[in-house]
Amino acid sequence: MNQPLPARFDSIAQLEEVMTRPSAALAADLARLPGDIAVLGVGGKMGPTLARLAKRAAPGKRIVGVARFSEKGLRESLEKSGVECVPCDLLDRAAVERLPKVPNLIYMAGRKFGSQGAEHLTWAMNALVPGYVAEAFKDSRIVAFSTGCVYPFVPVAHGGPTEATPPNPPSGEYANSCLARERVFEYGSRQHGTKAVLFRLNYAIDMRYGVLFDVASAVKAGKPLDLTMGHVNVIWQGDANAMALRALLHAESPAKPLNVTGPEILSVRWLAEEFGRRFGVKPNLTGSEAANAWLNNASHAFSLFGYPGVPLSTLIDWTADWVGRDMASLGKPTHFEVRDGVF
């Protein structure tokens, strides 16, 4: 299963094949995990590849994908990969209660972009729906996706917050609603003894979206790149998905947080210069780096799962090649540069 990484991706199909290629470690962990797996929010940026990865790693397990399936062709594509698809509006409590009760749940539902002006919907998705799910799946193991945005801004030189750092979002309704999501799952875990992990992730990338895509695209197009949020973390989406699935074996009650990202604290200026060198252009940089940023220290995850399988240098090379050839984009910028929490 541990095949060499390609030098480049010639198609979306190849990209997704590599991203859903399970490691021997993942396959071994899922073989030890009792029962089937459901993925709630399978229709997002990461959900389809996580579900396919789970099915490839554990072909004998039932993998259930739950979403509204508003994206044309997604349901058919997942079903072709062996994922059982169950349409559901997670804001419908009765519909959530009717979902198949499998022993293991990856919770990926949430709302971020478009929050400004529709804050009520963001809070409903990020805080109300987790209550429905925590009640309906109280007997399941749960890995609930969260974000490093629940942490305060931290000094860049300090290495990023660990799981021992108290959550304290600096601003914005999105980040605070994400903390509410965690607290609701924590309540369910304490109330029912549910084993859970709060999966604090930033930032997952593939070739079609993510911080590296955003920086590379701006550099190539000569667009201004604001350096105020001058430092970030990134991790290959395939590695993040594998860690989420493997985290099911580490779920505990009360629910515990787990930071997930790459090992480096990256300078946005340095990234821009690296892409500029590859494209043969000078980056159009504005502003100056703040002394603090939204960061994440994933050293505990590395002690559990090892370091990510795709190194940073490869991610940069892949992204430069993909963007340089004007390959497909999901059209979903990360807005990593936002510091006021308004998305």
C-alpha positions in Angstrom: 0.0 0.0 0.0 2.9 2.4 0.7 3.7 3.2 -2.9 6.1 5.9 -4.1 4.6 9.4 -4.4 4.2 10.7 -8.0 6.3 13.6 -9.3 3.1 15.4 -10.5 -0.6 14.8 -11.0 -1.9 14.6 -14.6 -5.6 14.5 -13.7 -8.2 14.9 -10.9 -8.7 11.1 -11.0 -5.0 10.5 -10.3 -5.0 13.1 -7.5 -7.9 11.5 -5.8 -6.5 8.0 -6.3 -3.3 9.0 -4.5 -5.2 10.9 -1.8 -7.4 7.8 -1.0 -4.5 5.3 -1.2 -4.4 3.8 2.4 -1.2 3.2 4.2 -0.4 -0.1 5.9 -0.8 1.6 9.3 -4.3 2.9 8.5 -5.4 -0.5 7.2 -4.0 -2.2 10.4 -5.8 0.3 12.6 -9.1 -0.1 10.9 -8.8 -3.9 11.1 -8.5 -3.5 14.9 -11.5 -1.1 15.0 -14.7 -3.0 15.7 -17.7 -2.1 13.6 -18.7 0.0 10.6 -18.1 3.7 10.0 -20.4 6.6 9.1 -19.2 10.0 7.8 -21.6 12.8 8.5 -21.0 15.8 6.2 -19.5 13.6 3.5 -20.3 16.2 0.9 -17.6 18.8 2.0 -14.1 19.4 0.6 -12.6 16.5 2.6 -15.5 14.1 3.1 -15.6 12.3 -0.3 -11.9 11.4 -0.1 -12.1 10.4 3.6 -15.0 8.0 2.8 -13.2 6.5 -0.2 -10.0 6.2 1.9 -11.9 4.3 4.6 -13.5 1.9 2.1 -10.1 1.2 0.5 -8.5 0.7 3.8 -11.3 -1.5 5.2 -13.1 -3.0 2.2 -15.1 -5.4 4.5 -16.6 -2.6 6.5 -19.8 -0.7 5.8 -18.9 2.9 5.1 -22.0 5.2 5.2 -21.8 8.7 3.8 -24.4 11.2 5.0 -25.1 14.6 3.3 -27.7 16.4 1.4 -25.9 15.5 -1.8 -26.7 18.8 -3.5 -23.5 18.5 -5.7 -24.3 16.8 -9.0 -22.8 13.4 -9.4 -21.3 13.1 -5.9 -23.7 10.4 -4.6 -23.2 8.3 -7.8 -19.4 8.7 -7.5 -19.3 7.6 -3.9 -21.6 4.7 -4.4 -19.4 3.5 -7.3 -16.6 3.5 -4.8 -18.6 1.3 -2.4 -19.8 4.0 0.0 -23.4 3.6 1.0 -25.0 7.1 0.7 -27.9 8.3 2.9 -29.4 11.7 2.1 -30.1 13.8 5.2 -30.6 17.4 6.3 -28.8 17.4 9.5 -30.9 20.4 10.7 -33.8 18.0 10.8 -33.6 16.4 14.2 -36.0 13.5 13.3 -33.9 12.7 10.2 -30.7 12.5 12.3 -32.4 10.2 14.7 -33.3 7.9 11.8 -29.8 7.5 10.5 -28.1 4.1 10.7 -26.5 3.7 14.1 -23.0 2.5 13.4 -20.4 2.0 16.1 -18.0 4.6 14.6 -18.7 8.2 13.4 -16.6 10.8 11.7 -18.4 14.1 12.1 -17.4 16.6 9.4 -20.5 18.8 9.1 -20.1 22.6 9.7 -20.4 26.0 8.2 -17.8 28.7 7.8 -17.9 30.9 4.7 -21.0 33.0 4.3 -21.3 33.4 8.1 -21.4 37.1 7.9 -25.0 38.1 7.5 -26.2 34.6 8.3 -24.8 34.1 11.7 -27.9 32.3 12.9 -27.3 29.5 10.3 -23.7 29.2 11.2 -24.6 28.7 14.9 -27.3 26.3 14.0 -25.0 24.1 12.0 -22.0 24.4 14.3 -23.8 24.2 17.7 -27.3 22.9 17.3 -26.6 20.0 14.9 -23.9 18.6 17.2 -26.5 18.3 19.9 -28.7 16.2 17.7 -25.8 14.0 16.7 -24.4 13.6 20.2 -27.8 12.4 21.4 -28.5 10.1 18.4 -25.0 8.6 18.4 -24.4 8.5 22.1 -23.3 4.8 21.9 -20.8 5.4 19.0 -17.2 6.4 19.0 -17.0 9.9 17.5 -14.3 11.9 15.9 -15.7 15.4 15.5 -13.8 17.7 13.2 -13.0 21.1 14.7 -10.4 23.8 14.0 -7.4 25.5 15.4 -9.4 28.7 15.3 -10.7 27.8 18.8 -7.3 28.7 20.1 -6.2 32.3 20.7 -3.6 34.0 18.5 -0.2 32.9 19.8 3.3 34.3 19.3 4.9 32.7 16.3 8.1 32.0 18.2 6.3 29.8 20.8 5.7 26.8 18.6 1.9 26.9 18.5 -0.7 25.9 21.0 -0.9 22.3 22.3 -3.9 20.5 23.5 -3.2 21.9 27.0 -3.7 25.5 25.7 -7.2 26.7 26.8 -9.5 27.5 23.9 -10.2 31.2 23.6 -11.1 32.4 20.1 -9.8 36.0 19.5 -12.8 37.2 17.6 -15.6 36.3 15.1 -18.8 34.3 15.4 -17.4 31.4 13.3 -14.6 30.6 15.7 -16.9 30.9 18.7 -19.5 28.7 17.2 -16.8 26.1 16.6 -15.9 26.2 20.3 -19.6 25.8 21.0 -19.6 22.7 18.7 -16.8 21.2 20.8 -18.5 22.0 24.1 -21.7 20.3 22.9 -19.9 17.2 22.0 -18.0 17.3 25.3 -21.4 17.6 27.1 -22.7 14.6 25.3 -19.5 12.6 26.0 -19.8 13.4 29.7 -23.5 12.9 29.9 -23.6 9.5 28.1 -20.0 8.2 28.4 -19.5 8.6 24.7 -15.9 8.2 23.6 -14.9 11.1 21.4 -12.0 13.1 19.9 -12.2 16.8 19.1 -10.2 16.9 15.9 -8.6 20.4 15.8 -7.3 20.7 12.2 -5.6 23.5 10.2 -5.1 23.7 7.3 -5.7 20.6 5.1 -4.8 21.0 1.4 -5.1 19.2 -1.9 -4.1 20.6 -5.3 -7.4 22.3 -5.9 -7.7 24.4 -2.7 -5.9 25.3 0.4 -3.3 27.8 1.7 -0.6 26.7 -0.7 -3.1 26.9 -3.7 -4.1 30.4 -2.6 -0.6 31.7 -2.2 0.6 30.1 -5.4 -2.3 31.5 -7.4 -1.8 35.0 -6.1 1.9 34.9 -6.9 1.4 33.6 -10.4 -1.3 36.2 -11.1 0.7 39.1 -9.6 -2.1 39.8 -7.1 -1.3 41.5 -3.8 -0.7 39.1 -1.0 -1.2 40.4 2.5 1.5 39.3 4.9 -0.2 40.4 8.2 -1.2 36.8 9.0 2.3 35.9 8.3 2.5 32.3 9.4 0.4 29.2 8.9 0.4 25.4 9.3 -0.6 23.0 6.5 -1.1 19.2 6.0 -1.8 17.0 3.0 -5.5 16.2 3.0 -4.8 12.5 2.6 -2.7 12.5 5.8 -5.3 14.5 7.7 -8.1 12.1 6.6 -6.0 9.1 7.6 -5.3 10.6 11.1 -9.1 11.2 11.5 -9.9 7.6 10.9 -7.1 6.3 13.0 -8.2 8.7 15.8 -11.3 6.5 16.3 -9.1 4.1 18.2 -8.0 6.9 20.6 -11.5 8.2 21.5 -12.1 8.7 25.2 -14.7 9.9 27.6 -14.7 12.7 28.4 -14.0 13.9 24.9 -10.4 14.9 24.3 -8.9 17.4 21.8 -6.3 16.4 19.2 -4.4 18.9 17.2 -3.7 17.9 13.6 -1.5 19.7 11.1 1.9 19.6 9.6 5.1 19.9 11.7 6.2 23.2 10.3 5.2 26.8 11.1 5.4 28.3 7.6 6.3 31.9 6.7 3.8 33.1 4.1 6.6 35.4 2.8 8.8 32.4 2.3 6.1 30.4 0.6 5.4 33.3 -1.8 9.1 33.6 -2.6 9.3 29.8 -3.2 6.4 29.9 -5.6 7.8 33.1 -7.2 11.1 31.3 -7.9 9.3 28.4 -9.5 7.1 30.7 -11.7 9.9 33.1 -12.5 8.0 36.1 -11.1 8.4 38.5 -8.1 5.6 38.2 -5.6 3.5 41.2 -5.0 3.7 41.4 -1.2 1.9 43.9 1.0 1.8 44.6 4.8 4.1 43.1 7.4 3.9 40.1 9.5 2.1 40.3 12.8 3.9 38.8 15.8 1.1 36.3 16.4 -1.1 34.0 14.3 -3.6 31.2 14.4 -1.3 28.2 14.7 -1.4 24.6 15.9 1.1 22.2 17.5 0.4 18.6 16.5 3.3 16.9 18.2 1.0 14.7 20.2 -0.7 13.5 17.0 2.7 12.7 15.6 3.5 10.6 18.7 0.3 8.6 17.9 0.5 8.3 14.1 4.0 9.3 13.0 4.8 12.3 10.8 2.6 13.0 7.7 3.5 10.9 4.7 3.7 13.8 2.3 6.5 16.2 3.2 6.2 20.0 2.7 8.7 20.2 -0.1 6.6 17.7 -2.1 3.4 19.7 -1.4 5.1 22.9 -2.7 6.3 21.2 -5.8 3.0 19.6 -6.5 1.1 22.9 -6.0 3.5 24.9 -8.2 3.1 22.4 -11.0 -0.7 22.2 -10.6 -1.2 26.0 -10.5 1.4 26.6 -13.2 -0.6 24.4 -15.6 -3.9 26.2 -14.7 -5.4 22.9 -13.5 -8.8 22.7 -11.8 -9.7 24.7 -8.7 -12.6 24.2 -6.3 -13.1 27.9 -6.2 -13.1 27.9 -2.4 -10.4 30.2 -1.0 -9.3 29.6 2.6 -9.2 33.3 3.6 -6.3 32.3 5.8 -5.3 35.9 5.9 -8.4 37.0 7.8 -7.6 38.1 11.4 -11.0 39.5 12.6 -12.8 36.2 12.3 -15.4 37.5 9.8 -15.9 35.0 7.0 
